[in-house]
Amino acid sequence: MPPARLTDPAFLTRVLRRRGLPDDVAVAGVAEEKLPALISNVRRLRLDYDGPDAGSPRSMILKTSQPERSASNAGRREVAFYRDIAPLSPSGLLAQCYDADWNDESNEWHLLMEDLGETHFHSPRWPMPPTEPRWRAILTAWARFHAAWWDDPRLGVSIGQRHDEATSAAFAKDTATHFVRFSDEMGDRLTAERRAIFERCLDAVPRLFARHRSHRDVTIAHGDAHPWNVMLPKNDSDDVRLFDWSDWRVGMATNDLAYMMATHWYPERRRRLEQSSLDHYHDALLAHGVSGYGRDRLAADYRLSTLLQIFTPVWQNAFSVPAWVWWGHHERTMLAFEDLGLRDLL
């Protein structure tokens, strides 16, 4: 259950007053509906009002921490995103955030978000991918967001952390620690050949991350950009909304593309749609103002990002994401490693 104060009508009235709720209107009642979520608590709050409520939101989404994950930094990052980045991002790509707060002492956090349920829906149930027209609309939305922050001078200065040698070293050290646990749990399900690939990739991290340290052709990457972290319009428009920003970082846009495709697609779909998807994304990136980033550069960055995706299941296991999530990621990323000939990057 969320803290009672977050669903108190007086508190919600104050929040909405900051967003333009007239003084003669107040929230009178709140009904809660729990929604499915993996690493947070999410509820729909249905609101009743005293006074003329024309134009007032009939519902909103409340997102809070799970008690067992209160020490996680994810909530802090998502609150920071909606406080510092969302207001500076293009309109029509994100849900409106009414209130965002992080408590440094308790690590408790919450977000009060616009409820898009009347106009939008989630992608088909995981793990079924969206249709191809919907998929292209998702790619366009990502290109629009990435382009808006492309090489922004605030990245790594006032927004996010710049990737440097210390960052690379910390990633390599932490990943090596997590890989020990991952390897132990996998046992003989991790073949000697695949174990050797992981070990070679870990050894190569300082060199592989030189591209990140260049701080060139970077943007705000989502970090968990699978198609089920978008809301799709119920009509035939391209009004795609991006959400769940707990893993955002300054990085390569192709990290999001590789996660969407190499980590989530089986070989048949990837072989059929991967290159045309990269073409579509690149065209949309240029159309929204990015210059000096050729298709060949995108292809090289995508291969590097796909190689680094083999570590995604390792980190997910470390953060207690269920095996029914990361096991498939492990198999698909290793298949992509072979299909794209990524050994030459090692």
Backbone torsions as a table, in degrees:
resi	resn	phi	psi	omega
1	MET	NA	137.9	175.7
2	PRO	-72.1	157.4	175.5
3	PRO	-53.1	138.7	-174.5
4	ALA	-58.8	-31.6	-176.5
5	ARG	-63.6	-26.7	-177.2
6	LEU	-74.7	-18.1	177.8
7	THR	-112.0	11.9	178.2
8	ASP	-73.9	129.2	-178.5
9	PRO	-55.0	-37.6	-179.8
10	ALA	-64.3	-41.7	178.5
11	PHE	-64.0	-46.2	-179.0
12	LEU	-65.2	-34.0	175.9
13	THR	-61.9	-44.0	179.7
14	ARG	-63.8	-40.6	178.1
15	VAL	-60.4	-47.5	-176.7
16	LEU	-72.1	-27.8	175.8
17	ARG	-61.7	-37.1	177.5
18	ARG	-66.5	-18.0	179.9
19	ARG	-105.5	15.1	172.3
20	GLY	104.1	7.1	177.2
21	LEU	-63.5	128.0	-177.8
22	PRO	-61.0	153.5	-177.7
23	ASP	-65.0	-23.0	-178.3
24	ASP	-93.0	13.7	178.4
25	VAL	-124.1	138.6	178.5
26	ALA	-143.2	148.2	173.8
27	VAL	-70.3	126.2	-176.9
28	ALA	-105.5	-28.2	-177.2
29	GLY	-153.7	152.1	-177.5
30	VAL	-135.5	128.7	173.2
31	ALA	-114.3	133.1	-175.3
32	GLU	-103.4	142.7	174.8
33	GLU	-134.3	118.6	-179.0
34	LYS	-75.7	135.2	179.6
35	LEU	-113.4	152.6	-178.5
36	PRO	-68.3	137.7	176.6
37	ALA	-158.1	151.6	-173.8
38	LEU	-93.2	-45.2	-173.0
39	ILE	-123.9	15.1	175.9
40	SER	-149.9	171.8	173.0
41	ASN	-100.7	128.4	-177.6
42	VAL	-128.8	131.0	178.6
43	ARG	-134.9	145.4	169.7
44	ARG	-93.9	127.7	177.6
45	LEU	-105.1	116.7	176.8
46	ARG	-95.5	129.4	-168.7
47	LEU	-110.1	137.4	167.4
48	ASP	-111.2	148.6	-174.7
49	TYR	-122.7	152.1	161.8
50	ASP	-99.2	127.6	179.3
51	GLY	102.2	173.5	-179.1
52	PRO	-68.7	113.7	-171.1
53	ASP	-107.6	21.5	179.3
54	ALA	-58.4	126.6	179.4
55	GLY	87.7	-9.2	178.7
56	SER	-81.0	144.7	-178.7
57	PRO	-63.8	131.7	179.2
58	ARG	-79.5	-17.2	179.2
59	SER	-157.6	163.1	173.0
60	MET	-149.0	166.0	-179.4
61	ILE	-104.9	128.1	176.0
62	LEU	-107.5	122.1	178.7
63	LYS	-117.3	126.5	-178.9
64	THR	-135.3	169.7	-179.2
65	SER	-75.7	152.5	167.5
66	GLN	-85.7	137.3	-176.7
67	PRO	-53.2	-39.0	-177.2
68	GLU	-73.8	-10.6	178.7
69	ARG	-115.2	21.3	-174.6
70	SER	-64.2	-23.9	-179.7
71	ALA	-83.2	-6.6	-179.0
72	SER	-67.5	148.7	178.3
73	ASN	-87.4	-3.1	-173.6
74	ALA	-61.9	-43.3	-179.3
75	GLY	-62.5	-41.4	178.4
76	ARG	-58.9	-43.1	-178.0
77	ARG	-67.5	-39.9	-178.8
78	GLU	-70.2	-38.9	175.2
79	VAL	-60.3	-43.9	178.7
80	ALA	-61.6	-38.0	179.4
81	PHE	-60.7	-49.3	-175.9
82	TYR	-73.7	-22.9	176.4
83	ARG	-80.3	-43.8	-167.1
84	ASP	-106.2	-30.2	-171.6
85	ILE	-105.6	-45.1	-177.7
86	ALA	-54.9	-43.6	-179.4
87	PRO	-63.4	-20.0	-178.5
88	LEU	-100.1	1.3	-176.2
89	SER	-93.8	162.5	-179.5
90	PRO	-58.4	144.0	177.7
91	SER	-70.1	153.9	174.8
92	GLY	81.5	7.6	177.9
93	LEU	-110.2	-18.9	-174.4
94	LEU	-127.8	153.8	171.1
95	ALA	-72.1	148.5	177.1
96	GLN	-68.5	138.1	176.2
97	CYS	-105.7	120.2	-179.8
98	TYR	-83.3	-33.5	-177.5
99	ASP	-159.2	140.3	179.7
100	ALA	-143.3	130.6	-177.0
101	ASP	-151.1	141.7	174.8
102	TRP	-126.4	133.3	178.5
103	ASN	-102.2	113.9	-176.9
104	ASP	-64.2	-29.9	-176.2
105	GLU	-78.8	-44.3	-175.3
106	SER	-98.4	-13.5	-173.2
107	ASN	66.6	9.8	175.5
108	GLU	-77.1	147.7	-179.0
109	TRP	-149.6	163.3	174.6
110	HIS	-154.6	155.5	171.4
111	LEU	-130.3	135.1	170.9
112	LEU	-112.0	113.4	-169.3
113	MET	-118.6	156.2	171.1
114	GLU	-58.1	136.5	176.3
115	ASP	-93.4	112.8	-178.1
116	LEU	-95.4	12.3	-173.3
117	GLY	-61.9	-25.6	-179.4
118	GLU	-76.3	-29.0	-173.9
119	THR	-112.6	-15.8	-174.6
120	HIS	-132.6	166.5	175.9
121	PHE	-143.6	159.7	174.9
122	HIS	-71.9	157.8	170.4
123	SER	-55.5	163.1	178.5
124	PRO	-49.8	158.0	-174.6
125	ARG	-55.4	133.4	177.1
126	TRP	-55.7	138.3	6.0
127	PRO	-101.0	20.2	-178.1
128	MET	-72.8	126.1	-176.6
129	PRO	-74.6	162.2	176.3
130	PRO	-70.2	165.6	174.9
131	THR	-65.2	163.3	-176.9
132	GLU	-62.9	-42.7	176.1
133	PRO	-61.1	-40.7	177.3
134	ARG	-65.5	-38.1	179.6
135	TRP	-62.3	-42.0	178.8
136	ARG	-65.7	-35.1	176.5
137	ALA	-65.5	-37.8	176.9
138	ILE	-63.7	-45.4	178.5
139	LEU	-59.5	-41.7	179.6
140	THR	-62.8	-41.6	178.8
141	ALA	-62.5	-42.8	178.8
142	TRP	-65.4	-40.9	178.4
143	ALA	-62.2	-39.1	179.6
144	ARG	-65.0	-43.2	179.6
145	PHE	-67.9	-49.1	-179.7
146	HIS	-58.2	-42.5	-178.6
147	ALA	-62.3	-36.5	-178.2
148	ALA	-62.6	-28.3	-177.6
149	TRP	-110.3	10.6	-173.5
150	TRP	-64.1	119.3	179.0
151	ASP	51.3	32.6	177.0
152	ASP	-63.2	131.9	-176.4
153	PRO	-63.4	-15.4	178.4
154	ARG	-79.7	-16.4	-177.8
155	LEU	-67.0	128.7	-178.8
156	GLY	78.6	-0.2	178.6
157	VAL	-113.8	-74.3	176.5
158	SER	-101.5	-12.6	-179.8
159	ILE	-128.7	116.7	177.1
160	GLY	74.3	178.9	-175.3
161	GLN	-109.5	134.5	176.7
162	ARG	-74.5	136.9	179.5
163	HIS	-81.6	121.9	179.3
164	ASP	-131.0	-173.0	-177.4
165	GLU	-63.1	-34.8	177.9
166	ALA	-65.3	-37.4	178.1
167	THR	-63.9	-45.4	178.6
168	SER	-60.8	-44.0	-178.8
169	ALA	-64.7	-41.3	179.5
170	ALA	-65.3	-40.9	177.9
171	PHE	-61.9	-45.1	-179.5
172	ALA	-62.2	-43.3	-178.7
173	LYS	-65.5	-48.3	-178.1
174	ASP	-65.9	-40.5	-179.6
175	THR	-65.3	-39.8	177.8
176	ALA	-61.7	-40.9	177.4
177	THR	-63.1	-46.9	-179.9
178	HIS	-65.9	-32.2	-178.5
179	PHE	-67.4	-32.6	176.6
180	VAL	-58.2	-47.5	178.7
181	ARG	-64.6	-44.5	179.8
182	PHE	-58.6	-46.7	-178.7
183	SER	-64.2	-41.8	178.9
184	ASP	-62.0	-42.4	-178.6
185	GLU	-70.5	-33.8	-179.8
186	MET	-71.6	-35.7	-178.8
187	GLY	57.8	-134.0	-177.5
188	ASP	-77.3	0.2	173.7
189	ARG	-76.0	-14.2	171.5
190	LEU	-102.6	107.4	-174.9
191	THR	-67.3	160.7	178.3
192	ALA	-60.6	-37.2	179.7
193	GLU	-64.4	-45.6	-179.8
194	ARG	-69.7	-36.4	176.7
195	ARG	-59.0	-41.2	179.9
196	ALA	-65.0	-36.0	177.5
197	ILE	-63.5	-45.7	177.8
198	PHE	-58.9	-45.1	-176.6
199	GLU	-66.0	-39.6	176.8
200	ARG	-65.4	-39.2	179.9
201	CYS	-67.0	-39.9	176.6
202	LEU	-61.7	-42.9	178.8
203	ASP	-63.0	-30.2	-175.3
204	ALA	-89.6	-2.4	-175.0
205	VAL	-52.2	-47.2	-179.4
206	PRO	-56.4	-39.2	178.8
207	ARG	-75.1	-42.2	-178.1
208	LEU	-63.0	-32.4	-177.4
209	PHE	-85.2	3.9	174.9
210	ALA	-60.2	-35.1	177.4
211	ARG	-61.6	-41.5	177.6
212	HIS	-66.4	-38.9	-177.2
213	ARG	-71.1	-15.5	178.4
214	SER	-65.7	-22.4	-178.6
215	HIS	50.9	41.7	179.3
216	ARG	-129.0	140.2	-175.7
217	ASP	54.1	52.7	176.6
218	VAL	-119.6	166.5	-176.9
219	THR	-155.0	-167.1	170.5
220	ILE	-91.7	113.5	177.9
221	ALA	-94.4	144.2	-176.0
222	HIS	-71.8	-45.2	179.1
223	GLY	92.2	-16.6	178.8
224	ASP	-148.0	46.9	-166.9
225	ALA	-85.2	49.6	174.5
226	HIS	-78.0	160.4	-174.8
227	PRO	-63.7	-11.2	179.8
228	TRP	-90.6	2.2	171.6
229	ASN	-102.6	32.7	172.6
230	VAL	-132.8	156.5	170.4
231	MET	-110.6	128.6	-178.3
232	LEU	-101.4	144.4	-179.0
233	PRO	-70.2	144.3	177.8
234	LYS	-73.7	-22.8	174.8
235	ASN	-89.5	-168.6	-175.8
236	ASP	-94.4	17.6	-179.3
237	SER	-79.1	178.1	176.9
238	ASP	-102.7	27.6	-175.0
239	ASP	-79.4	66.9	-179.9
240	VAL	-82.7	137.4	178.2
241	ARG	-118.1	135.9	-177.0
242	LEU	-102.4	135.9	-178.7
243	PHE	-144.6	-178.9	179.5
244	ASP	65.0	73.8	-171.6
245	TRP	-102.3	34.4	-175.8
246	SER	-76.5	-13.5	-177.3
247	ASP	-117.6	18.2	-176.9
248	TRP	-63.4	155.0	179.4
249	ARG	-163.8	164.3	170.8
250	VAL	-79.2	123.9	-176.7
251	GLY	-173.4	-167.1	-179.4
252	MET	-81.0	137.1	178.0
253	ALA	-60.6	-32.3	-177.5
254	THR	-67.8	-16.4	173.0
255	ASN	-59.9	-40.2	177.2
256	ASP	-69.4	-40.6	-179.2
257	LEU	-64.9	-43.7	-179.8
258	ALA	-64.6	-38.1	178.5
259	TYR	-65.2	-40.2	179.8
260	MET	-66.9	-38.4	-171.9
261	MET	-103.6	-63.8	-174.6
262	ALA	-62.9	-35.2	-177.3
263	THR	-82.2	-26.5	-172.8
264	HIS	-112.3	-11.7	-177.0
265	TRP	-103.6	140.6	170.6
266	TYR	-78.0	161.6	-170.8
267	PRO	-54.4	-40.2	-176.7
268	GLU	-59.4	-48.6	-178.4
269	ARG	-68.1	-40.0	-178.6
270	ARG	-64.2	-44.8	-179.9
271	ARG	-64.8	-32.2	-177.7
272	ARG	-79.6	-34.6	-170.1
273	LEU	-119.0	-11.8	-171.0
274	GLU	-59.7	-53.2	-174.6
275	GLN	-69.6	-39.8	177.3
276	SER	-66.4	-31.2	176.7
277	SER	-67.4	-42.0	177.0
278	LEU	-64.7	-38.5	175.1
279	ASP	-59.3	-49.1	-178.3
280	HIS	-61.3	-45.5	-179.7
281	TYR	-62.0	-44.3	-178.5
282	HIS	-63.8	-42.8	177.0
283	ASP	-59.4	-43.1	-179.6
284	ALA	-68.2	-36.4	178.4
285	LEU	-61.2	-46.5	178.6
286	LEU	-65.7	-38.9	-179.8
287	ALA	-63.3	-23.9	-179.8
288	HIS	-103.4	22.1	164.5
289	GLY	107.1	-3.7	179.3
290	VAL	-79.0	135.7	178.5
291	SER	-133.2	160.4	177.3
292	GLY	73.1	16.9	179.7
293	TYR	-126.2	94.3	-173.3
294	GLY	-76.3	167.0	179.6
295	ARG	-62.4	-33.0	178.5
296	ASP	-67.8	-34.9	176.8
297	ARG	-67.0	-40.8	177.2
298	LEU	-60.6	-43.9	-179.0
299	ALA	-62.0	-42.9	-179.8
300	ALA	-66.4	-43.0	178.4
301	ASP	-64.1	-37.9	-179.9
302	TYR	-64.1	-40.8	178.7
303	ARG	-63.5	-43.4	178.6
304	LEU	-63.0	-44.7	179.9
305	SER	-63.2	-37.3	178.6
306	THR	-65.7	-40.4	176.7
307	LEU	-58.8	-46.0	-177.0
308	LEU	-70.3	-16.2	177.8
309	GLN	-66.5	-16.7	179.3
310	ILE	-64.1	-19.7	178.1
311	PHE	-83.1	-12.1	-177.0
312	THR	-58.3	-47.9	178.2
313	PRO	-62.5	-31.3	179.3
314	VAL	-63.0	-46.5	-179.8
315	TRP	-70.8	-37.8	179.1
316	GLN	-63.2	-41.5	176.9
317	ASN	-62.9	-38.9	-180.0
318	ALA	-62.9	-31.9	-179.4
319	PHE	-97.9	20.3	172.8
320	SER	63.3	27.1	168.8
321	VAL	-67.6	135.5	-175.3
322	PRO	-58.4	148.7	-178.8
323	ALA	-62.6	-27.4	179.6
324	TRP	-67.7	-11.7	172.3
325	VAL	-90.9	-56.1	-169.3
326	TRP	-81.2	-19.1	179.8
327	TRP	-61.8	-46.4	177.3
328	GLY	-62.7	-38.0	177.3
329	HIS	-60.8	-41.6	179.2
330	HIS	-60.3	-48.8	-178.5
331	GLU	-62.7	-44.7	-176.0
332	ARG	-69.3	-39.3	-179.9
333	THR	-67.8	-34.2	177.8
334	MET	-70.6	-35.0	175.5
335	LEU	-66.3	-40.6	177.1
336	ALA	-64.3	-37.9	177.0
337	PHE	-55.1	-44.4	-179.4
338	GLU	-72.6	-46.4	-175.2
339	ASP	-62.6	-37.2	-176.5
340	LEU	-90.9	3.6	178.0
341	GLY	59.3	48.6	-172.5
342	LEU	-82.6	-2.1	177.3
343	ARG	-59.5	-31.7	-176.8
344	ASP	-68.4	-16.2	175.2
345	LEU	-77.3	-15.1	179.5
346	LEU	-93.8	NA	NA
